[in-house]
């Protein structure tokens, strides 16, 4: 697929941890410091499995996944190494945190998506996401390779071209969910 084909490709995925209780979550301790500190989060599995993808308030990946993503010119996406404490006094090398906060776009097709909006909380409860392709078409592709939906900022969306490159690594601990298969988060 060429770059011009990708510009008009609106196929997006989100990543989530496989449903295995052995995959720990990661808690950010200080994301604004020069060295970003984090630790394995609660509840900590008895025998944690350190996969290529782990989750928490952000997405976390191993160095090999981070290198693939960084090679893709994902403008507005910051991928930074973290100092990950193992909660036993040691540190785990080669994990990175993904920030897409600079790429937050109002792009929910409010006619075809299924959602409720709580005006008091100013919060969307989304059951089915349909993207507003006209809104996205105005954004250069490299600024929407990784982004978050303004209406659902906790969900990071990745362009199909990014996911295809990550899949080549056969990463552990991750499921790639196409937006057509989104059923809301519980």
C-alpha positions as CSV (number, residue, x, y, z in Angstrom):
1,X,0.0,0.0,0.0
2,X,1.4,3.4,-1.0
3,X,1.4,6.5,1.2
4,X,-1.3,8.0,-0.9
5,X,-3.4,4.9,-0.4
6,X,-2.8,5.1,3.3
7,X,-3.8,8.8,3.4
8,X,-7.3,7.7,2.4
9,X,-7.2,4.5,4.6
10,X,-9.2,5.0,7.7
11,X,-8.7,1.5,9.2
12,X,-7.8,1.9,12.9
13,X,-7.1,-0.5,15.7
14,X,-6.5,-0.2,19.4
15,X,-4.2,-2.5,21.4
16,X,-5.2,-4.2,24.6
17,X,-3.5,-6.7,26.8
18,X,-4.5,-10.3,26.2
19,X,-6.8,-11.5,28.9
20,X,-4.3,-13.4,31.0
21,X,-4.0,-12.5,34.7
22,X,-0.2,-13.0,34.5
23,X,0.3,-9.8,32.5
24,X,1.0,-6.9,35.0
25,X,-0.2,-3.4,34.6
26,X,2.3,-0.5,34.8
27,X,1.8,2.5,37.0
28,X,3.5,5.8,35.9
29,X,5.2,7.4,39.0
30,X,6.6,10.5,37.4
31,X,5.9,11.1,33.7
32,X,7.1,14.7,33.6
33,X,10.7,14.0,34.8
34,X,13.7,13.8,32.5
35,X,13.7,10.1,33.3
36,X,10.2,8.7,33.3
37,X,9.7,6.4,36.3
38,X,7.2,3.6,36.6
39,X,6.6,0.4,38.5
40,X,4.7,-2.8,38.1
41,X,1.2,-2.0,39.2
42,X,-1.5,-3.5,41.4
43,X,-2.8,-6.1,41.5
44,X,0.7,-7.7,40.9
45,X,0.3,-11.2,39.5
46,X,2.1,-13.9,41.6
47,X,4.3,-14.7,38.6
48,X,4.2,-11.7,36.3
49,X,4.8,-12.3,32.6
50,X,6.6,-9.4,30.9
51,X,5.2,-9.3,27.5
52,X,5.9,-7.0,24.5
53,X,2.8,-5.0,25.3
54,X,1.6,-4.0,28.8
55,X,-1.0,-1.5,29.8
56,X,-1.8,1.0,32.5
57,X,-2.7,4.7,32.1
58,X,-0.8,4.6,28.8
59,X,0.4,1.9,26.4
60,X,3.8,0.3,27.2
61,X,5.9,-1.7,24.8
62,X,9.3,-3.4,24.7
63,X,12.2,-1.8,22.8
64,X,11.7,-3.9,19.7
65,X,8.1,-2.7,19.3
66,X,9.1,0.9,20.1
67,X,11.8,0.8,17.5
68,X,9.3,-0.3,14.8
69,X,6.9,2.5,15.9
70,X,9.6,5.2,16.0
71,X,10.7,4.3,12.5
72,X,7.3,5.2,11.1
73,X,7.4,9.0,11.4
74,X,4.4,9.1,13.8
75,X,4.3,12.9,14.2
76,X,2.9,14.0,17.6
77,X,3.5,10.6,19.2
78,X,6.2,10.5,21.8
79,X,7.8,7.1,22.6
80,X,10.1,7.4,25.7
81,X,12.1,4.9,27.6
82,X,11.0,4.3,31.2
83,X,12.8,3.3,34.4
84,X,10.6,0.4,35.4
85,X,10.8,-0.8,39.0
86,X,10.1,-4.5,39.6
87,X,8.9,-3.7,43.2
88,X,11.7,-5.9,44.6
89,X,14.4,-3.3,44.5
90,X,15.5,-3.9,40.9
91,X,14.7,-2.5,37.5
92,X,13.4,-4.0,34.3
93,X,15.2,-2.8,31.1
94,X,13.9,-2.0,27.7
95,X,10.3,-0.8,28.2
96,X,8.9,2.4,26.6
97,X,5.8,4.4,27.2
98,X,3.7,5.8,24.4
99,X,2.2,9.3,24.6
100,X,-0.3,10.4,21.9
101,X,-1.7,13.3,23.8
102,X,-0.6,15.8,21.2
103,X,-2.7,14.0,18.7
104,X,-6.2,14.3,20.1
105,X,-8.9,14.7,17.5
106,X,-12.7,15.2,17.5
107,X,-13.5,12.5,15.0
108,X,-16.5,10.5,16.3
109,X,-19.2,10.2,13.7
110,X,-22.0,11.1,16.0
111,X,-24.7,10.0,13.5
112,X,-23.5,6.4,13.1
113,X,-21.8,5.7,16.4
114,X,-23.7,4.3,19.4
115,X,-23.1,6.3,22.5
116,X,-24.6,8.3,25.4
117,X,-23.3,11.6,26.4
118,X,-23.5,12.7,30.0
119,X,-23.7,16.5,29.9
120,X,-23.1,16.9,33.6
121,X,-19.8,15.0,33.5
122,X,-19.1,16.0,29.9
123,X,-18.3,12.3,29.2
124,X,-19.1,9.9,26.3
125,X,-20.1,6.3,27.0
126,X,-19.4,4.7,23.7
127,X,-20.7,1.3,22.6
128,X,-19.8,1.5,18.9
129,X,-17.2,3.8,17.3
130,X,-17.6,5.0,13.8
131,X,-15.1,7.5,12.7
132,X,-15.8,10.8,10.9
133,X,-13.7,10.2,7.8
134,X,-14.2,13.8,6.6
135,X,-12.7,15.1,9.8
136,X,-9.8,12.6,9.6
137,X,-9.1,13.3,5.9
138,X,-8.2,16.9,6.9
139,X,-5.4,15.6,9.1
140,X,-2.1,14.5,7.5
141,X,-1.6,10.7,7.8
142,X,1.7,11.0,9.8
143,X,-0.3,12.9,12.5
144,X,-2.9,10.2,12.7
145,X,-0.8,7.1,12.7
146,X,-1.2,7.1,16.5
147,X,-3.9,9.3,18.1
148,X,-6.7,9.4,20.6
149,X,-10.3,10.2,20.0
150,X,-11.3,13.5,21.8
151,X,-14.6,11.9,22.7
152,X,-12.8,8.8,24.3
153,X,-9.3,10.0,25.2
154,X,-8.4,6.9,27.1
155,X,-8.3,4.9,23.9
156,X,-5.3,5.1,21.7
157,X,-5.9,4.4,18.1
158,X,-3.3,3.2,15.7
159,X,-3.4,3.2,11.9
160,X,-3.5,-0.1,10.1
161,X,-0.1,0.4,8.6
162,X,1.4,0.7,12.2
163,X,-0.4,-2.4,13.4
164,X,0.8,-4.4,10.3
165,X,4.4,-3.5,11.1
166,X,4.0,-4.5,14.7
167,X,2.3,-7.8,13.8
168,X,5.4,-8.8,11.8
169,X,7.2,-9.0,15.2
170,X,4.6,-11.5,16.5
171,X,4.5,-9.6,19.8
172,X,3.4,-11.2,23.0
173,X,0.7,-10.1,25.4
174,X,-1.3,-8.0,22.9
175,X,-4.5,-8.2,21.0
176,X,-5.2,-5.9,18.1
177,X,-8.9,-4.9,18.0
178,X,-10.3,-3.3,14.8
179,X,-12.7,-0.5,15.5
180,X,-15.5,-2.5,13.8
181,X,-15.1,-5.0,16.6
182,X,-15.2,-2.5,19.4
183,X,-17.9,-3.3,21.9
184,X,-17.1,-0.6,24.5
185,X,-14.9,-1.0,27.5
186,X,-16.2,-2.6,30.7
